[in-house]
Amino acid sequence: MNHNHIWDKIFLSLLIIGGLNWGLVGLFRFDLVAWMFGGAESLLSRMVYILVAISAVWCSTLLFRIGEETSEQMHAIG
């Protein structure tokens, strides 16, 4: 079992939450994270923002790993 796949799903989920939050900010000027955790300056909101940023960095590696996995699968088949 590849533990990276578990982390991929966790971080991708956080990234989706962050993207939806930014969509709400852009469309309606409503920051759901700030609203849920007591304002944009609260410790909990800042922790969520930091986790989303870390998720973006982690998920950017998917672009390179997906190509490698596909290449490895093709060599195993052929």
N, CA, C and O of each residue as an XYZ file, in Angstrom:
312
protein
N       0.843     -1.189      0.000
C       0.000      0.000      0.000
C       0.878      1.238      0.000
O       1.798      1.360      0.808
N       0.592      2.141     -0.898
C       1.373      3.369     -1.018
C       0.743      4.454     -0.151
O      -0.377      4.895     -0.407
N       1.479      4.882      0.883
C       0.959      5.886      1.808
C       0.840      7.253      1.160
O       0.082      8.097      1.638
N       1.578      7.487      0.080
C       1.457      8.770     -0.614
C       0.056      8.980     -1.152
O      -0.429     10.111     -1.201
N      -0.610      7.887     -1.562
C      -1.967      8.023     -2.096
C      -2.931      8.524     -1.031
O      -3.847      9.287     -1.341
N      -2.746      8.117      0.198
C      -3.584      8.605      1.301
C      -3.355     10.093      1.493
O      -4.310     10.861      1.607
N      -2.079     10.509      1.530
C      -1.758     11.933      1.684
C      -2.253     12.733      0.482
O      -2.719     13.862      0.634
N      -2.153     12.150     -0.704
C      -2.653     12.827     -1.904
C      -4.131     13.165     -1.742
O      -4.554     14.278     -2.055
N      -4.906     12.219     -1.262
C      -6.346     12.434     -1.107
C      -6.638     13.470     -0.026
O      -7.519     14.313     -0.195
N      -5.906     13.410      1.076
C      -6.108     14.383      2.155
C      -5.792     15.787      1.663
O      -6.593     16.707      1.838
N      -4.621     15.952      1.047
C      -4.209     17.279      0.604
C      -5.060     17.781     -0.565
O      -5.326     18.979     -0.666
N      -5.479     16.889     -1.433
C      -6.350     17.301     -2.532
C      -7.700     17.776     -1.994
O      -8.266     18.746     -2.498
N      -8.211     17.098     -0.977
C      -9.462     17.526     -0.343
C      -9.319     18.919      0.268
O     -10.202     19.762      0.111
N      -8.214     19.159      0.960
C      -7.974     20.484      1.536
C      -7.845     21.546      0.452
O      -8.315     22.671      0.618
N      -7.215     21.190     -0.643
C      -7.054     22.133     -1.746
C      -8.405     22.472     -2.377
O      -8.644     23.617     -2.760
N      -9.269     21.496     -2.483
C     -10.615     21.737     -3.007
C     -11.385     22.667     -2.074
O     -12.061     23.589     -2.530
N     -11.279     22.421     -0.765
C     -11.931     23.303      0.208
C     -11.412     24.729      0.059
O     -12.194     25.680      0.069
N     -10.100     24.880     -0.080
C      -9.520     26.206     -0.263
C      -9.983     26.866     -1.546
O     -10.262     28.064     -1.566
N     -10.065     26.092     -2.615
C     -10.526     26.639     -3.887
C     -11.977     27.083     -3.827
O     -12.340     28.125     -4.373
N     -12.800     26.290     -3.163
C     -14.201     26.682     -3.000
C     -14.319     27.941     -2.148
O     -15.142     28.812     -2.428
N     -13.498     28.032     -1.112
C     -13.512     29.222     -0.262
C     -13.121     30.456     -1.068
O     -13.759     31.502     -0.948
N     -12.067     30.341     -1.897
C     -11.672     31.480     -2.735
C     -12.752     31.829     -3.751
O     -12.923     32.998     -4.095
N     -13.479     30.828     -4.233
C     -14.593     31.100     -5.126
C     -15.676     31.914     -4.434
O     -16.235     32.842     -5.018
N     -15.966     31.563     -3.191
C     -16.941     32.334     -2.408
C     -16.458     33.766     -2.171
O     -17.242     34.714     -2.234
N     -15.165     33.911     -1.901
C     -14.607     35.249     -1.701
C     -14.737     36.066     -2.982
O     -15.136     37.230     -2.943
N     -14.404     35.463     -4.104
C     -14.454     36.174     -5.378
C     -15.866     36.514     -5.831
O     -16.113     37.604     -6.348
N     -16.785     35.588     -5.637
C     -18.149     35.797     -6.113
C     -19.008     36.628     -5.166
O     -19.785     37.481     -5.594
N     -18.852     36.361     -3.867
C     -19.784     36.950     -2.905
C     -19.117     37.765     -1.799
O     -19.791     38.290     -0.913
N     -17.779     37.868     -1.858
C     -17.024     38.549     -0.798
C     -17.325     37.928      0.564
O     -17.450     38.621      1.573
N     -17.436     36.599      0.559
C     -17.732     35.862      1.784
C     -16.641     34.831      2.016
O     -16.473     33.911      1.215
N     -15.906     34.977      3.095
C     -14.835     34.048      3.458
C     -15.408     33.047      4.459
O     -15.527     33.349      5.646
N     -15.761     31.862      3.978
C     -16.380     30.842      4.811
C     -15.464     30.410      5.952
O     -15.923     30.224      7.079
N     -14.185     30.251      5.670
C     -13.234     29.845      6.710
C     -13.196     30.885      7.824
O     -13.261     30.536      9.003
N     -13.092     32.152      7.460
C     -13.068     33.220      8.462
C     -14.377     33.252      9.244
O     -14.374     33.450     10.459
N     -15.486     33.058      8.553
C     -16.786     33.074      9.213
C     -16.907     31.923     10.216
O     -17.439     32.099     11.312
N     -16.404     30.736      9.826
C     -16.513     29.562     10.694
C     -15.606     29.642     11.910
O     -15.949     29.128     12.975
N     -14.453     30.279     11.764
C     -13.448     30.229     12.823
C     -13.160     31.571     13.484
O     -12.120     31.729     14.124
N     -14.057     32.533     13.343
C     -13.932     33.758     14.113
C     -13.125     34.868     13.477
O     -12.527     35.674     14.190
N     -13.089     34.935     12.172
C     -12.384     36.007     11.481
C     -11.102     35.524     10.827
O     -10.535     34.500     11.208
N     -10.660     36.280      9.837
C      -9.480     35.890      9.064
C      -8.202     35.917      9.903
O      -7.231     35.237      9.570
N      -8.192     36.688     10.977
C      -6.993     36.808     11.807
C      -6.939     35.792     12.943
O      -5.944     35.728     13.665
N      -7.993     34.999     13.111
C      -7.996     34.029     14.204
C      -6.975     32.927     13.930
O      -6.627     32.653     12.781
N      -6.517     32.321     14.978
C      -5.503     31.268     14.865
C      -6.017     30.094     14.031
O      -5.290     29.559     13.194
N      -7.271     29.694     14.260
C      -7.818     28.557     13.506
C      -7.926     28.865     12.018
O      -7.603     28.016     11.187
N      -8.377     30.065     11.672
C      -8.461     30.438     10.255
C      -7.091     30.429      9.628
O      -6.916     29.906      8.527
N      -6.123     30.995     10.305
C      -4.769     31.033      9.760
C      -4.204     29.630      9.597
O      -3.476     29.364      8.642
N      -4.533     28.728     10.522
C      -4.076     27.340     10.390
C      -4.677     26.686      9.148
O      -3.987     25.965      8.427
N      -5.967     26.941      8.899
C      -6.611     26.388      7.697
C      -5.947     26.949      6.449
O      -5.660     26.206      5.510
N      -5.697     28.272      6.431
C      -5.050     28.894      5.271
C      -3.665     28.281      5.038
O      -3.281     28.031      3.896
N      -2.931     28.045      6.101
C      -1.589     27.450      5.977
C      -1.690     26.015      5.457
O      -0.907     25.609      4.598
N      -2.653     25.247      5.975
C      -2.840     23.873      5.494
C      -3.214     23.836      4.017
O      -2.774     22.950      3.284
N      -4.020     24.788      3.583
C      -4.390     24.850      2.166
C      -3.152     25.178      1.328
O      -2.968     24.607      0.253
N      -2.309     26.087      1.807
C      -1.080     26.429      1.083
C      -0.142     25.223      0.995
O       0.437     24.961     -0.059
N       0.006     24.500      2.087
C       0.839     23.287      2.085
C       0.242     22.265      1.118
O       0.973     21.580      0.404
N      -1.080     22.166      1.099
C      -1.751     21.246      0.185
C      -1.464     21.597     -1.268
O      -1.276     20.707     -2.098
N      -1.429     22.887     -1.578
C      -1.132     23.312     -2.949
C       0.276     22.882     -3.352
O       0.493     22.424     -4.474
N       1.223     23.031     -2.440
C       2.602     22.615     -2.736
C       2.650     21.101     -2.935
O       3.256     20.616     -3.891
N       2.017     20.362     -2.040
C       2.003     18.901     -2.141
C       1.354     18.457     -3.458
O       1.896     17.608     -4.166
N       0.199     19.032     -3.778
C      -0.531     18.617     -4.978
C       0.184     19.015     -6.263
O      -0.043     18.402     -7.306
N       1.034     20.020     -6.208
C       1.801     20.378     -7.406
C       2.745     19.245     -7.797
O       3.098     19.115     -8.969
N       3.155     18.430     -6.837
C       4.011     17.284     -7.155
C       3.252     16.201     -7.897
O       3.859     15.349     -8.546
N       1.916     16.225     -7.808
C       1.113     15.236     -8.540
C       1.339     15.333    -10.040
O       1.296     14.323    -10.743
N       1.579     16.531    -10.530
C       1.814     16.720    -11.963
C       2.983     15.877    -12.451
O       2.960     15.361    -13.568
N       3.995     15.742    -11.619
C       5.184     14.987    -12.004
C       5.042     13.511    -11.671
O       5.508     12.658    -12.426
N       4.402     13.201    -10.549
C       4.269     11.809    -10.148
C       3.281     11.050    -11.016
O       3.470      9.855    -11.246
N       2.247     11.693    -11.500
C       1.266     11.014    -12.349
C       1.929     10.553    -13.647
O       1.672      9.445    -14.120
N       2.774     11.396    -14.215
C       3.495     11.012    -15.425
C       4.425      9.842    -15.182
O       4.540      8.956    -16.029
N       5.090      9.825    -14.038
C       6.000      8.729    -13.704
C       5.234      7.427    -13.505
O       5.663      6.378    -13.986
N       4.098      7.482    -12.797
C       3.301      6.281    -12.547
C       2.780      5.700    -13.850
O       2.794      4.484    -14.040
N       2.319      6.568    -14.752
C       1.815      6.102    -16.041
C       2.927      5.452    -16.839
O       2.716      4.409    -17.458
N       4.109      6.053    -16.835
C       5.252      5.501    -17.549
C       5.646      4.141    -16.977
O       5.937      3.212    -17.730
N       5.656      4.022    -15.654
C       6.004      2.759    -15.014
C       4.977      1.676    -15.349
O       5.343      0.521    -15.569
N       3.694      2.042    -15.390
C       2.649      1.086    -15.718
C       2.782      0.607    -17.161
O       2.562     -0.569    -17.450
N       3.141      1.515    -18.068
C       3.286      1.152    -19.469
C       4.468      0.197    -19.669
O       4.395     -0.723    -20.484
N       5.555      0.417    -18.926
C       6.709     -0.471    -19.033
C       6.384     -1.842    -18.443
O       6.877     -2.858    -18.934
N       5.566     -1.879    -17.401
C       5.207     -3.162    -16.792
C       4.313     -3.982    -17.722
O       4.396     -5.210    -17.762
N       3.462     -3.282    -18.465
C       2.544     -3.978    -19.378
C       3.310     -4.480    -20.610
O       3.137     -5.619    -21.045
N       4.158     -3.603    -21.160
C       4.851     -3.935    -22.420
C       6.059     -4.702    -22.158
O       6.771     -5.071    -23.093
